[in-house]
């Protein structure tokens, strides 16, 4: 067994922990307001809940942090703290996915860290009279040096609002960029209904806490009144309905586009989504413009058997990550089984 690249003290209560990782290849750094990585190191970005006490049963968290490390000689060195985010008393809704976008900037999603309580809700959770956003309940975008892209924000120029790419997000365990269009998609967990798959445009408002799922299903008959209460940051933010909604929660997690034809041309560039509650993987095709998902609209809201691509990844918990390997196949992390699975065509089994 080889030594770990890094040993870090993290909180391990509920949804805290080592939450996300992204790798930026050499000479691929943000093309705006960033120092180009022209050295011999590969940048590795880690999102985690840092803890004073380390791996104890109930560690006291310090903060949710985003670090940049250099990978040198199979070690992670030269830590640079890019982002410090709040930690609330409730150890849930930390989010944590980290991605390097097609623009070579860093994207991470942070949940509201509070669940159904509203004692700390901000404008990023659509409390128009609430305090200013503090980094929670959104997708944050920054250069690989942790700076606002183009030195300005989509929603505003005050920090950390200048890092928000999207807001109104309850919690998310999955994001990916469409390899064809470069657009961002995510999954979002509802409280006990209203799980979502969203197309995340710049300034996207997912609606939480005023809206769960689609506007009409969340607030039948009063959609215009509810829409008028949403925070829009002086017109810079815009709400839009999810592209897919489940009325009964399945706990959607990872979202991945298969930018490969190794499973057959019929799956190339399609979307795959995992869930935690059932251990399923769902397969979605996109329309020609790649702005909508193709499915039987009469079955939306229910667990649609027609969309299930694979199952059987459930034990104590289901799918937590989906990645495309360098061989072009899908790799699945099963939390409950503590295993990584590779999906290949039957002809190779």
C-alpha positions in Angstrom: 0.0 0.0 0.0 1.4 3.4 -1.0 1.4 6.4 1.3 -1.3 9.0 0.8 -0.5 12.1 -1.1 -1.9 14.2 1.8 -3.2 13.5 5.3 -5.6 16.3 6.4 -7.6 16.8 9.5 -11.3 17.1 8.5 -14.6 17.1 10.2 -16.4 13.8 9.7 -19.9 14.5 11.2 -22.7 13.9 8.7 -22.0 15.6 5.4 -18.7 17.2 6.5 -15.4 15.8 5.3 -13.0 15.8 2.3 -15.7 16.8 -0.2 -14.4 17.7 -3.6 -11.3 17.5 -5.8 -10.3 18.9 -9.2 -7.1 18.7 -11.2 -5.9 21.4 -13.6 -3.2 20.2 -16.0 0.0 22.0 -16.4 -0.1 25.2 -18.6 -3.9 25.3 -18.2 -4.9 28.0 -15.8 -7.6 30.6 -15.9 -7.4 32.7 -19.0 -8.4 35.9 -17.1 -6.7 37.5 -14.2 -4.6 34.5 -13.3 -1.0 33.6 -13.2 -0.4 30.9 -15.9 0.8 27.6 -14.5 4.0 27.2 -16.6 6.0 25.3 -14.0 6.4 21.6 -13.5 3.6 21.2 -11.0 0.0 20.2 -11.6 -2.6 22.2 -9.6 -4.9 20.2 -7.4 -7.9 21.8 -5.8 -9.5 20.4 -2.6 -12.8 21.5 -0.9 -13.0 20.2 2.7 -14.3 20.9 6.2 -11.2 21.6 8.2 -11.2 20.4 11.8 -9.1 21.2 14.9 -9.3 17.7 16.3 -9.0 15.5 13.2 -10.6 12.2 12.8 -12.5 12.1 16.0 -16.2 11.0 16.3 -17.5 14.6 16.6 -14.7 17.0 15.6 -15.1 20.7 16.0 -15.0 22.2 12.5 -13.0 25.2 11.7 -14.4 26.1 8.3 -15.2 24.9 4.8 -12.1 25.6 2.9 -11.0 25.5 -0.8 -7.3 24.9 -1.1 -4.9 24.8 -4.1 -2.0 22.4 -3.9 0.9 21.6 -6.2 1.4 18.0 -7.1 5.1 17.3 -7.0 6.9 13.9 -6.6 3.6 12.2 -5.7 3.0 14.7 -2.8 0.6 17.6 -2.5 2.7 20.6 -1.4 2.5 24.4 -1.3 -1.0 24.8 0.0 -2.8 28.1 -0.9 -6.1 28.9 0.8 -8.4 30.3 -1.9 -11.7 30.4 -0.1 -12.9 30.3 3.4 -16.7 29.6 3.8 -18.9 29.5 6.9 -19.7 26.4 8.9 -23.0 26.4 10.7 -24.0 24.3 13.7 -25.8 21.8 11.4 -23.3 19.5 9.7 -25.3 19.2 6.5 -25.6 20.8 3.0 -21.9 21.5 2.6 -22.0 20.7 -1.1 -18.4 20.3 -2.3 -18.1 19.4 -6.0 -15.1 21.2 -7.6 -14.6 21.4 -11.3 -12.2 23.1 -13.7 -14.4 24.7 -16.3 -13.8 24.9 -20.1 -12.6 28.5 -19.4 -10.0 26.9 -17.0 -11.6 28.7 -14.0 -12.5 26.9 -10.8 -16.2 26.1 -10.0 -17.5 24.8 -6.7 -21.0 24.4 -5.3 -21.9 25.1 -1.7 -25.2 24.3 0.0 -27.1 26.4 2.5 -25.6 24.6 5.5 -28.8 24.9 7.4 -31.6 22.7 6.1 -35.1 23.9 7.0 -34.0 26.5 9.6 -33.9 30.1 8.5 -31.9 31.7 11.3 -28.9 32.5 9.0 -30.6 32.8 5.6 -29.2 35.4 3.2 -30.2 37.0 0.0 -28.6 34.0 -1.8 -31.5 32.0 -0.4 -34.0 34.5 -1.7 -34.5 36.4 1.6 -34.7 39.8 0.0 -34.5 41.5 3.4 -31.8 39.2 4.7 -28.1 39.8 5.1 -25.7 39.8 2.1 -24.5 36.5 0.7 -21.7 34.9 2.6 -20.6 32.2 0.1 -23.3 29.6 0.8 -26.2 28.4 -1.3 -24.6 28.8 -4.7 -22.1 27.9 -7.4 -19.0 29.9 -6.9 -16.5 30.7 -9.8 -13.0 32.0 -9.4 -9.6 32.0 -11.2 -7.1 29.4 -10.1 -5.6 32.1 -7.9 -9.0 32.5 -6.1 -9.8 35.9 -7.7 -13.1 37.0 -9.4 -13.0 36.3 -13.1 -12.3 39.5 -15.1 -12.1 41.3 -11.7 -15.9 41.6 -11.6 -18.9 39.6 -10.5 -22.0 38.4 -12.3 -24.3 39.5 -9.6 -22.3 42.3 -7.9 -18.8 43.4 -7.1 -18.8 43.1 -3.3 -17.0 40.0 -2.0 -18.0 37.2 -1.9 -21.0 38.1 -4.1 -18.5 38.7 -6.9 -17.7 35.0 -6.9 -21.3 33.8 -7.3 -22.1 32.1 -10.7 -25.5 30.9 -9.5 -27.5 31.0 -6.2 -30.7 29.8 -4.6 -29.3 26.3 -4.2 -30.3 24.1 -1.3 -27.6 21.5 -1.7 -25.9 19.7 -4.6 -23.7 16.7 -5.0 -23.3 16.9 -8.8 -22.1 19.3 -11.5 -20.6 18.9 -15.0 -20.0 20.8 -18.2 -21.6 19.7 -21.4 -18.7 18.8 -23.6 -20.6 20.0 -26.7 -21.8 23.4 -25.5 -19.6 24.1 -22.5 -22.7 24.9 -20.4 -22.9 23.9 -16.8 -25.6 21.5 -15.4 -26.2 20.4 -11.8 -28.3 18.2 -9.6 -30.1 19.6 -6.5 -31.6 17.8 -3.5 -35.1 18.7 -2.4 -36.2 18.4 1.3 -38.5 15.5 0.8 -39.7 16.3 -2.8 -38.6 18.3 -5.7 -35.2 16.9 -6.6 -33.9 18.7 -9.6 -31.6 18.6 -12.7 -30.8 22.2 -13.8 -29.2 24.0 -16.7 -27.0 26.5 -14.8 -26.6 29.7 -16.9 -24.6 32.7 -15.5 -26.7 34.4 -12.8 -29.0 31.4 -12.5 -31.4 31.5 -9.5 -32.5 27.9 -8.5 -35.3 29.4 -6.3 -34.5 28.0 -2.8 -36.1 28.6 -0.3 -39.1 30.1 -2.0 -39.3 27.4 -4.6 -38.6 23.6 -4.5 -38.8 21.9 -7.8 -40.7 23.7 -10.5 -42.5 27.0 -9.7 -45.9 25.7 -10.6 -45.7 22.5 -8.7 -44.1 24.2 -5.7 -46.7 27.0 -5.6 -49.7 26.1 -7.6 -51.9 29.0 -8.6 -49.7 31.7 -7.1 -46.7 31.5 -9.4 -46.5 35.2 -10.3 -46.8 36.3 -6.7 -44.0 33.9 -5.6 -41.7 34.8 -8.5 -42.1 38.5 -7.5 -40.6 37.8 -4.1 -37.3 36.3 -5.4 -34.0 38.1 -5.0 -32.7 39.1 -8.4 -29.7 41.4 -7.4 -31.0 44.4 -9.4 -32.0 42.3 -12.3 -28.7 40.4 -12.7 -30.1 37.1 -11.4 -32.8 35.1 -13.2 -34.9 32.2 -12.0 -35.7 29.3 -14.3 -37.4 26.0 -13.7 -35.4 22.8 -13.5 -35.1 20.8 -16.7 -36.2 17.7 -14.7 -38.1 17.4 -11.4 -38.8 14.4 -9.1 -41.7 14.9 -6.7 -40.4 12.1 -4.4 -36.8 12.5 -3.6 -34.2 9.9 -4.8 -31.2 11.9 -3.5 -29.5 12.8 -6.8 -25.8 12.9 -6.5 -23.2 12.8 -9.3 -23.9 14.2 -12.8 -21.5 13.3 -15.7 -21.5 13.7 -19.4 -19.9 10.8 -21.3 -17.6 12.5 -23.7 -16.6 9.1 -25.2 -18.1 6.5 -27.6 -16.7 3.5 -25.7 -20.2 2.5 -24.5 -21.5 2.9 -28.1 -22.2 6.0 -30.2 -25.8 6.0 -28.9 -24.5 7.2 -25.5 -21.8 9.6 -26.6 -22.1 13.0 -24.9 -25.2 11.9 -23.0 -25.9 12.7 -19.4 -25.7 10.2 -16.5 -27.0 10.9 -13.0 -26.6 8.8 -9.9 -28.7 8.6 -6.8 -28.0 7.9 -3.1 -31.3 6.4 -2.0 -31.7 3.7 -4.6 -28.3 3.1 -6.0 -29.4 3.8 -9.6 -27.8 5.5 -12.5 -30.1 7.4 -14.8 -29.5 8.1 -18.5 -30.7 11.3 -20.2 -30.5 12.4 -23.9 -30.6 16.1 -24.8 -32.4 17.9 -27.5 -30.7 19.2 -30.6 -30.0 22.6 -29.0 -28.8 20.8 -25.8 -30.9 23.0 -23.6 -33.5 20.5 -22.5 -33.6 16.8 -21.5 -35.6 14.3 -23.6 -38.0 12.1 -21.6 -41.7 11.1 -21.4 -43.2 14.2 -19.7 -46.2 12.1 -18.4 -43.7 10.2 -16.2 -41.8 13.2 -14.9 -42.0 13.4 -11.1 -42.1 9.6 -10.6 -39.2 7.2 -10.5 -39.1 6.6 -14.3 -37.9 3.1 -15.0 -37.3 4.1 -18.6 -34.5 6.3 -17.5 -32.6 3.8 -15.4 -29.4 2.9 -17.1 -27.9 0.7 -14.3 -28.8 -0.3 -10.8 -27.4 -2.3 -7.9 -25.0 0.2 -6.4 -26.9 0.4 -3.1 -26.0 -1.0 0.3 -25.8 1.5 3.2 -25.9 4.3 0.6 -25.8 4.5 -3.1 -23.8 6.4 -5.8 -21.7 9.3 -4.7 -19.5 9.9 -7.8 -19.4 9.2 -11.5 -16.3 9.9 -13.6 -15.1 9.2 -17.1 -11.8 7.5 -17.0 -8.9 8.0 -19.5 -10.1 4.8 -21.1 -13.4 6.4 -21.9 -15.5 4.2 -19.7 -17.8 5.3 -16.8 -16.4 4.7 -13.2 -18.9 4.6 -10.4 -18.2 5.2 -6.7 -20.6 3.3 -4.3 -20.6 4.7 -0.8 -22.4 1.8 0.7 -20.2 -0.9 -0.9 -16.9 1.1 -0.5 -16.1 0.2 -4.1 -15.3 1.7 -7.5 -17.1 0.0 -10.4 -16.3 0.3 -14.1 -19.0 0.1 -16.7 -18.0 -1.5 -19.9 -20.0 -3.1 -22.8 -21.2 -6.6 -22.4 -18.9 -7.7 -25.1 -15.9 -6.9 -22.9 -17.3 -8.6 -19.7 
